Amino acid sequence: MKKLFTNYNFDFDKNERKLLKTFCRQTLKQISGDSRFFAEEKSFNSIIQKLETENGAIKLTKEERNKLFNQLKHNVDFLSKEIRKSGFIKRWFYKSLFKQYDNLIEKHFKG
């Protein structure tokens, strides 16, 4: 039987918070100024505020959770493609980011 209500409380550690704040800020830089991405911009601004203010568990709305998960998933897919075709130094940087994002997805968003 499918759950009707899902708990969207996340308990990120200090490093995960820092990584997510940086990720959300980069996403906002890419989509800012485009009226088509108004909802995404609003969601990522809200996520950044929650990551900066709250020290305990962070409550995300279903929309915020889905947008964050989808953006992380697209980033992991992009990085996996770039790892295959990049040189040694780029591959080293990409693998580090890939592992961090993939661990976030596995630890908090799968299940």
DRENTORKOL-3810 file (N, C-alpha, C; in nm, 4 decimals):
REM DRENTORKOL-3810
@n.u->0.0836; n.v->-0.1177; n.w->0.0000; ca.u->0.0000; ca.v->0.0000; ca.w->0.0000; c.u->0.0885; c.v->0.1246; c.w->0.0000
@n.u->0.0512; n.v->0.2221; n.w->-0.0785; ca.u->0.1295; ca.v->0.3445; ca.w->-0.0922; c.u->0.1012; c.v->0.4400; c.w->0.0236
@n.u->0.2076; n.v->0.5041; n.w->0.0712; ca.u->0.1918; ca.v->0.6020; ca.w->0.1782; c.u->0.1179; c.v->0.7250; c.w->0.1257
@n.u->0.0272; n.v->0.7772; n.w->0.2054; ca.u->-0.0436; ca.v->0.8980; ca.w->0.1663; c.u->0.0359; c.v->1.0229; c.w->0.2012
@n.u->0.0987; n.v->1.0210; n.w->0.3163; ca.u->0.1749; ca.v->1.1369; ca.w->0.3604; c.u->0.3195; c.v->1.0965; c.w->0.3823
@n.u->0.4091; n.v->1.1774; n.w->0.3314; ca.u->0.5503; ca.v->1.1496; ca.w->0.3457; c.u->0.6143; c.v->1.2592; c.w->0.4286
@n.u->0.7088; n.v->1.2214; n.w->0.5107; ca.u->0.7805; ca.v->1.3154; ca.w->0.5945; c.u->0.8954; c.v->1.3756; c.w->0.5135
@n.u->0.9000; n.v->1.5071; n.w->0.5029; ca.u->1.0050; ca.v->1.5745; ca.w->0.4277; c.u->1.0991; c.v->1.6489; c.w->0.5210
@n.u->1.1334; n.v->1.5849; n.w->0.6331; ca.u->1.2318; ca.v->1.6395; ca.w->0.7254; c.u->1.3668; c.v->1.5799; c.w->0.6903
@n.u->1.4668; n.v->1.6655; n.w->0.6765; ca.u->1.6008; ca.v->1.6198; ca.w->0.6422; c.u->1.6972; c.v->1.6652; c.w->0.7493
@n.u->1.7840; n.v->1.5757; n.w->0.7894; ca.u->1.8846; ca.v->1.6073; ca.w->0.8900; c.u->2.0211; c.v->1.6055; c.w->0.8220
@n.u->2.0594; n.v->1.7193; n.w->0.7633; ca.u->2.1861; ca.v->1.7317; ca.w->0.6943; c.u->2.2959; c.v->1.7678; c.w->0.7930
@n.u->2.4142; n.v->1.7101; n.w->0.7732; ca.u->2.5264; ca.v->1.7508; ca.w->0.8574; c.u->2.5870; c.v->1.8803; c.w->0.8023
@n.u->2.6909; n.v->1.9307; n.w->0.8694; ca.u->2.7480; ca.v->2.0608; ca.w->0.8349; c.u->2.8013; c.v->2.0634; c.w->0.6913
@n.u->2.8697; n.v->1.9582; n.w->0.6506; ca.u->2.9262; ca.v->1.9534; ca.w->0.5155; c.u->2.8177; c.v->1.9438; c.w->0.4089
@n.u->2.7142; n.v->1.8668; n.w->0.4364; ca.u->2.6035; ca.v->1.8548; ca.w->0.3410; c.u->2.5304; c.v->1.9872; c.w->0.3259
@n.u->2.5131; n.v->2.0595; n.w->0.4358; ca.u->2.4493; ca.v->2.1915; ca.w->0.4292; c.u->2.5302; c.v->2.2863; c.w->0.3420
@n.u->2.6603; n.v->2.2867; n.w->0.3640; ca.u->2.7486; ca.v->2.3751; ca.w->0.2872; c.u->2.7440; c.v->2.3397; c.w->0.1386
@n.u->2.7488; n.v->2.2112; n.w->0.1084; ca.u->2.7422; ca.v->2.1659; ca.w->-0.0298; c.u->2.6090; c.v->2.2040; c.w->-0.0943
@n.u->2.4989; n.v->2.1851; n.w->-0.0226; ca.u->2.3671; ca.v->2.2183; ca.w->-0.0766; c.u->2.3490; c.v->2.3686; c.w->-0.0944
@n.u->2.4009; n.v->2.4493; n.w->-0.0018; ca.u->2.3919; ca.v->2.5949; ca.w->-0.0169; c.u->2.4663; c.v->2.6394; c.w->-0.1421
@n.u->2.5865; n.v->2.5861; n.w->-0.1612; ca.u->2.6653; ca.v->2.6203; ca.w->-0.2802; c.u->2.5936; c.v->2.5748; c.w->-0.4067
@n.u->2.5386; n.v->2.4546; n.w->-0.4028; ca.u->2.4661; ca.v->2.4006; ca.w->-0.5176; c.u->2.3448; c.v->2.4871; c.w->-0.5527
@n.u->2.2683; n.v->2.5262; n.w->-0.4515; ca.u->2.1485; ca.v->2.6076; ca.w->-0.4747; c.u->2.1860; c.v->2.7466; c.w->-0.5271
@n.u->2.2931; n.v->2.8044; n.w->-0.4751; ca.u->2.3368; ca.v->2.9364; ca.w->-0.5230; c.u->2.3804; c.v->2.9294; c.w->-0.6690
@n.u->2.4510; n.v->2.8230; n.w->-0.7069; ca.u->2.4922; ca.v->2.8060; ca.w->-0.8461; c.u->2.3712; c.v->2.7890; c.w->-0.9366
@n.u->2.2737; n.v->2.7148; n.w->-0.8898; ca.u->2.1514; ca.v->2.6963; ca.w->-0.9674; c.u->2.0793; c.v->2.8289; c.w->-0.9857
@n.u->2.0730; n.v->2.9099; n.w->-0.8802; ca.u->2.0078; ca.v->3.0408; ca.w->-0.8888; c.u->2.0806; c.v->3.1330; c.w->-0.9864
@n.u->2.2119; n.v->3.1268; n.w->-0.9900; ca.u->2.2872; ca.v->3.2093; ca.w->-1.0848; c.u->2.2519; c.v->3.1729; c.w->-1.2280
@n.u->2.2301; n.v->3.0448; n.w->-1.2521; ca.u->2.1998; ca.v->2.9986; ca.w->-1.3869; c.u->2.0585; c.v->3.0357; c.w->-1.4313
@n.u->1.9637; n.v->3.0387; n.w->-1.3385; ca.u->1.8247; ca.v->3.0596; ca.w->-1.3781; c.u->1.7728; c.v->3.1995; c.w->-1.3473
@n.u->1.8512; n.v->3.2810; n.w->-1.2786; ca.u->1.8015; ca.v->3.4138; ca.w->-1.2397; c.u->1.7792; c.v->3.5011; c.w->-1.3629
@n.u->1.6778; n.v->3.5815; n.w->-1.3557; ca.u->1.6465; ca.v->3.6734; ca.w->-1.4640; c.u->1.5565; c.v->3.6168; c.w->-1.5720
@n.u->1.5314; n.v->3.4882; n.w->-1.5710; ca.u->1.4456; ca.v->3.4263; ca.w->-1.6709; c.u->1.3080; c.v->3.4023; c.w->-1.6087
@n.u->1.2072; n.v->3.4628; n.w->-1.6666; ca.u->1.0724; ca.v->3.4542; ca.w->-1.6087; c.u->1.0139; c.v->3.3132; c.w->-1.6158
@n.u->1.0676; n.v->3.2271; n.w->-1.7015; ca.u->1.0172; ca.v->3.0899; ca.w->-1.7105; c.u->1.0496; c.v->3.0085; c.w->-1.5862
@n.u->1.1542; n.v->3.0493; n.w->-1.5141; ca.u->1.1994; ca.v->2.9741; ca.w->-1.3976; c.u->1.1645; c.v->3.0429; c.w->-1.2666
@n.u->1.0543; n.v->3.1158; n.w->-1.2637; ca.u->1.0148; ca.v->3.1872; ca.w->-1.1434; c.u->0.9893; c.v->3.0918; c.w->-1.0266
@n.u->0.9196; n.v->2.9820; n.w->-1.0512; ca.u->0.8877; ca.v->2.8859; ca.w->-0.9448; c.u->1.0141; c.v->2.8199; c.w->-0.8906
@n.u->1.1064; n.v->2.7843; n.w->-0.9801; ca.u->1.2311; ca.v->2.7230; ca.w->-0.9370; c.u->1.3141; c.v->2.8202; c.w->-0.8547
@n.u->1.3177; n.v->2.9462; n.w->-0.8995; ca.u->1.3934; ca.v->3.0487; ca.w->-0.8276; c.u->1.3376; c.v->3.0676; c.w->-0.6867
@n.u->1.2072; n.v->3.0700; n.w->-0.6759; ca.u->1.1416; ca.v->3.0852; ca.w->-0.5458; c.u->1.1725; c.v->2.9659; c.w->-0.4552
@n.u->1.1680; n.v->2.8456; n.w->-0.5097; ca.u->1.1948; ca.v->2.7246; ca.w->-0.4320; c.u->1.3393; c.v->2.7209; c.w->-0.3823
@n.u->1.4349; n.v->2.7521; n.w->-0.4700; ca.u->1.5749; ca.v->2.7453; ca.w->-0.4301; c.u->1.6110; c.v->2.8561; c.w->-0.3312
@n.u->1.5479; n.v->2.9733; n.w->-0.3425; ca.u->1.5688; ca.v->3.0779; ca.w->-0.2421; c.u->1.5171; c.v->3.0329; c.w->-0.1062
@n.u->1.4036; n.v->2.9664; n.w->-0.1053; ca.u->1.3463; ca.v->2.9152; ca.w->0.0187; c.u->1.4359; c.v->2.8079; c.w->0.0804
@n.u->1.4908; n.v->2.7201; n.w->-0.0023; ca.u->1.5793; ca.v->2.6144; ca.w->0.0466; c.u->1.7047; c.v->2.6759; c.w->0.1095
@n.u->1.7617; n.v->2.7769; n.w->0.0445; ca.u->1.8803; ca.v->2.8428; ca.w->0.0985; c.u->1.8503; c.v->2.9062; c.w->0.2330
@n.u->1.7358; n.v->2.9728; n.w->0.2439; ca.u->1.6984; ca.v->3.0347; ca.w->0.3713; c.u->1.6845; c.v->2.9297; c.w->0.4812
@n.u->1.6235; n.v->2.8179; n.w->0.4494; ca.u->1.6054; ca.v->2.7125; ca.w->0.5493; c.u->1.7389; c.v->2.6512; c.w->0.5894
@n.u->1.8294; n.v->2.6349; n.w->0.4934; ca.u->1.9602; ca.v->2.5785; ca.w->0.5251; c.u->2.0430; c.v->2.6722; c.w->0.6121
@n.u->2.0253; n.v->2.8027; n.w->0.5946; ca.u->2.1037; ca.v->2.8992; ca.w->0.6710; c.u->2.0486; c.v->2.9228; c.w->0.8104
@n.u->1.9178; n.v->2.9138; n.w->0.8276; ca.u->1.8598; ca.v->2.9528; ca.w->0.9555; c.u->1.8443; c.v->2.8370; c.w->1.0531
@n.u->1.8030; n.v->2.7229; n.w->1.0080; ca.u->1.7709; ca.v->2.6133; ca.w->1.0989; c.u->1.8942; c.v->2.5290; c.w->1.1294
@n.u->1.9076; n.v->2.4891; n.w->1.2557; ca.u->2.0210; ca.v->2.4072; ca.w->1.2967; c.u->1.9861; c.v->2.2598; c.w->1.3054
@n.u->1.8632; n.v->2.2272; n.w->1.3339; ca.u->1.8201; ca.v->2.0878; ca.w->1.3468; c.u->1.7744; c.v->2.0328; c.w->1.2132
@n.u->1.6688; n.v->1.9563; n.w->1.2187; ca.u->1.6111; ca.v->1.8992; ca.w->1.0974; c.u->1.5459; c.v->2.0098; c.w->1.0138
@n.u->1.5576; n.v->1.9961; n.w->0.8846; ca.u->1.5034; ca.v->2.0953; ca.w->0.7923; c.u->1.3778; c.v->2.0392; c.w->0.7287
@n.u->1.2707; n.v->2.1169; n.w->0.7332; ca.u->1.1447; ca.v->2.0756; ca.w->0.6718; c.u->1.1346; c.v->2.1389; c.w->0.5338
@n.u->1.1228; n.v->2.0547; n.w->0.4329; ca.u->1.1033; ca.v->2.1021; ca.w->0.2961; c.u->0.9630; c.v->2.0663; c.w->0.2508
@n.u->0.9073; n.v->2.1516; n.w->0.1668; ca.u->0.7791; ca.v->2.1182; ca.w->0.1074; c.u->0.8016; c.v->2.0125; c.w->-0.0003
@n.u->0.6950; n.v->1.9514; n.w->-0.0457; ca.u->0.7059; ca.v->1.8485; ca.w->-0.1496; c.u->0.7656; c.v->1.9088; c.w->-0.2760
@n.u->0.7242; n.v->2.0293; n.w->-0.3105; ca.u->0.7751; ca.v->2.0969; ca.w->-0.4304; c.u->0.9251; c.v->2.1244; c.w->-0.4186
@n.u->0.9677; n.v->2.1753; n.w->-0.3028; ca.u->1.1097; ca.v->2.2043; ca.w->-0.2826; c.u->1.1924; c.v->2.0765; c.w->-0.2882
@n.u->1.1440; n.v->1.9718; n.w->-0.2252; ca.u->1.2159; ca.v->1.8446; ca.w->-0.2250; c.u->1.2289; c.v->1.7897; c.w->-0.3664
@n.u->1.1203; n.v->1.7945; n.w->-0.4428; ca.u->1.1231; ca.v->1.7420; ca.w->-0.5787; c.u->1.2154; c.v->1.8228; c.w->-0.6691
@n.u->1.2122; n.v->1.9539; n.w->-0.6571; ca.u->1.2982; ca.v->2.0375; ca.w->-0.7408; c.u->1.4452; c.v->2.0168; c.w->-0.7055
@n.u->1.4761; n.v->2.0067; n.w->-0.5765; ca.u->1.6133; ca.v->1.9825; ca.w->-0.5337; c.u->1.6606; c.v->1.8449; c.w->-0.5798
@n.u->1.5784; n.v->1.7438; n.w->-0.5624; ca.u->1.6149; ca.v->1.6086; ca.w->-0.6051; c.u->1.6368; c.v->1.6021; c.w->-0.7562
@n.u->1.5446; n.v->1.6600; n.w->-0.8331; ca.u->1.5581; ca.v->1.6562; ca.w->-0.9788; c.u->1.6836; c.v->1.7286; c.w->-1.0259
@n.u->1.7131; n.v->1.8429; n.w->-0.9651; ca.u->1.8315; ca.v->1.9185; ca.w->-1.0045; c.u->1.9585; c.v->1.8414; c.w->-0.9684
@n.u->1.9604; n.v->1.7802; n.w->-0.8503; ca.u->2.0755; ca.v->1.6980; ca.w->-0.8111; c.u->2.0921; c.v->1.5796; c.w->-0.9058
@n.u->1.9819; n.v->1.5156; n.w->-0.9408; ca.u->1.9864; ca.v->1.3992; ca.w->-1.0300; c.u->2.0392; c.v->1.4376; c.w->-1.1678
@n.u->1.9937; n.v->1.5523; n.w->-1.2212; ca.u->2.0432; ca.v->1.5984; ca.w->-1.3506; c.u->2.1924; c.v->1.6297; c.w->-1.3431
@n.u->2.2355; n.v->1.6852; n.w->-1.2317; ca.u->2.3757; ca.v->1.7174; ca.w->-1.2145; c.u->2.4612; c.v->1.5909; c.w->-1.2068
@n.u->2.4130; n.v->1.4881; n.w->-1.1376; ca.u->2.4848; ca.v->1.3613; ca.w->-1.1289; c.u->2.4955; c.v->1.2974; c.w->-1.2675
@n.u->2.3874; n.v->1.3010; n.w->-1.3443; ca.u->2.3901; ca.v->1.2454; ca.w->-1.4803; c.u->2.4905; c.v->1.3200; c.w->-1.5677
@n.u->2.4909; n.v->1.4528; n.w->-1.5586; ca.u->2.5845; ca.v->1.5334; ca.w->-1.6364; c.u->2.7283; c.v->1.5019; c.w->-1.5970
@n.u->2.7552; n.v->1.4943; n.w->-1.4669; ca.u->2.8909; ca.v->1.4673; ca.w->-1.4204; c.u->2.9383; c.v->1.3286; c.w->-1.4629
@n.u->2.8495; n.v->1.2310; n.w->-1.4613; ca.u->2.8905; ca.v->1.0967; ca.w->-1.5033; c.u->2.9283; c.v->1.0945; c.w->-1.6515
@n.u->2.8592; n.v->1.1717; n.w->-1.7338; ca.u->2.8953; ca.v->1.1810; ca.w->-1.8759; c.u->3.0282; c.v->1.2544; c.w->-1.8932
@n.u->3.0473; n.v->1.3608; n.w->-1.8168; ca.u->3.1703; ca.v->1.4386; ca.w->-1.8280; c.u->3.2914; c.v->1.3616; c.w->-1.7772
@n.u->3.2747; n.v->1.2762; n.w->-1.6776; ca.u->3.3862; ca.v->1.1975; ca.w->-1.6246; c.u->3.4424; c.v->1.1067; c.w->-1.7329
@n.u->3.3547; n.v->1.0488; n.w->-1.8124; ca.u->3.3981; ca.v->0.9558; ca.w->-1.9170; c.u->3.4813; c.v->1.0227; c.w->-2.0247
@n.u->3.4539; n.v->1.1490; n.w->-2.0555; ca.u->3.5228; ca.v->1.2118; ca.w->-2.1681; c.u->3.6224; c.v->1.3210; c.w->-2.1279
@n.u->3.6542; n.v->1.3345; n.w->-1.9995; ca.u->3.7455; ca.v->1.4398; ca.w->-1.9574; c.u->3.8847; c.v->1.3846; c.w->-1.9298
@n.u->3.9789; n.v->1.4773; n.w->-1.9166; ca.u->4.1171; ca.v->1.4411; ca.w->-1.8866; c.u->4.1359; c.v->1.4107; c.w->-1.7398
@n.u->4.2593; n.v->1.3839; n.w->-1.7016; ca.u->4.2891; ca.v->1.3379; ca.w->-1.5660; c.u->4.2495; c.v->1.4380; c.w->-1.4589
@n.u->4.2893; n.v->1.5634; n.w->-1.4704; ca.u->4.2638; ca.v->1.6627; ca.w->-1.3652; c.u->4.1154; c.v->1.6957; c.w->-1.3570
@n.u->4.0515; n.v->1.7164; n.w->-1.4712; ca.u->3.9073; ca.v->1.7425; ca.w->-1.4704; c.u->3.8321; c.v->1.6238; c.w->-1.4116
@n.u->3.8748; n.v->1.5049; n.w->-1.4485; ca.u->3.8088; ca.v->1.3842; ca.w->-1.3989; c.u->3.8198; c.v->1.3767; c.w->-1.2466
@n.u->3.9321; n.v->1.4156; n.w->-1.1911; ca.u->3.9535; ca.v->1.4136; ca.w->-1.0476; c.u->3.8549; c.v->1.5070; c.w->-0.9766
@n.u->3.8366; n.v->1.6293; n.w->-1.0304; ca.u->3.7408; ca.v->1.7239; ca.w->-0.9729; c.u->3.5972; c.v->1.6741; c.w->-0.9888
@n.u->3.5665; n.v->1.6260; n.w->-1.1084; ca.u->3.4307; ca.v->1.5785; ca.w->-1.1342; c.u->3.3943; c.v->1.4587; c.w->-1.0472
@n.u->3.4883; n.v->1.3669; n.w->-1.0262; ca.u->3.4607; ca.v->1.2494; ca.w->-0.9434; c.u->3.4288; c.v->1.2891; c.w->-0.8004
@n.u->3.5006; n.v->1.3887; n.w->-0.7491; ca.u->3.4750; ca.v->1.4353; ca.w->-0.6135; c.u->3.3330; c.v->1.4901; c.w->-0.6012
@n.u->3.2934; n.v->1.5777; n.w->-0.6935; ca.u->3.1569; ca.v->1.6310; ca.w->-0.6929; c.u->3.0538; c.v->1.5220; c.w->-0.7146
@n.u->3.0823; n.v->1.4323; n.w->-0.8076; ca.u->2.9906; ca.v->1.3230; ca.w->-0.8370; c.u->2.9642; c.v->1.2395; c.w->-0.7118
@n.u->3.0700; n.v->1.2049; n.w->-0.6390; ca.u->3.0540; ca.v->1.1238; ca.w->-0.5179; c.u->2.9736; c.v->1.1975; c.w->-0.4123
@n.u->2.9988; n.v->1.3270; n.w->-0.3942; ca.u->2.9258; ca.v->1.4038; ca.w->-0.2936; c.u->2.7774; c.v->1.4120; c.w->-0.3269
@n.u->2.7454; n.v->1.4459; n.w->-0.4518; ca.u->2.6050; ca.v->1.4559; ca.w->-0.4917; c.u->2.5358; c.v->1.3204; c.w->-0.4869
@n.u->2.6054; n.v->1.2167; n.w->-0.5322; ca.u->2.5475; ca.v->1.0832; ca.w->-0.5320; c.u->2.5222; c.v->1.0340; c.w->-0.3893
@n.u->2.6139; n.v->1.0634; n.w->-0.2978; ca.u->2.5931; ca.v->1.0259; ca.w->-0.1573; c.u->2.4736; c.v->1.0988; c.w->-0.0971
@n.u->2.4560; n.v->1.2266; n.w->-0.1323; ca.u->2.3387; ca.v->1.3013; ca.w->-0.0854; c.u->2.2095; c.v->1.2366; c.w->-0.1327
@n.u->2.2054; n.v->1.2017; n.w->-0.2590; ca.u->2.0854; ca.v->1.1385; ca.w->-0.3150; c.u->2.0580; c.v->1.0048; c.w->-0.2478
@n.u->2.1607; n.v->0.9230; n.w->-0.2346; ca.u->2.1430; ca.v->0.7916; ca.w->-0.1735; c.u->2.1032; c.v->0.7988; c.w->-0.0275
@n.u->2.1620; n.v->0.8929; n.w->0.0458; ca.u->2.1383; ca.v->0.9001; ca.w->0.1901; c.u->2.0034; c.v->0.9638; c.w->0.2243
@n.u->1.9642; n.v->1.0674; n.w->0.1509; ca.u->1.8476; ca.v->1.1454; ca.w->0.1919; c.u->1.7266; c.v->1.1352; c.w->0.0996
@n.u->1.7465; n.v->1.1069; n.w->-0.0284; ca.u->1.6343; ca.v->1.1160; ca.w->-0.1210; c.u->1.5841; c.v->0.9809; c.w->-0.1718
@n.u->1.6576; n.v->0.8747; n.w->-0.1507; ca.u->1.6106; ca.v->0.7418; ca.w->-0.1904; c.u->1.5399; c.v->0.6782; c.w->-0.0717
@n.u->1.4379; n.v->0.6029; n.w->-0.1010; ca.u->1.3753; ca.v->0.5334; ca.w->0.0094; c.u->1.2307; c.v->0.5367; c.w->0.0127
END
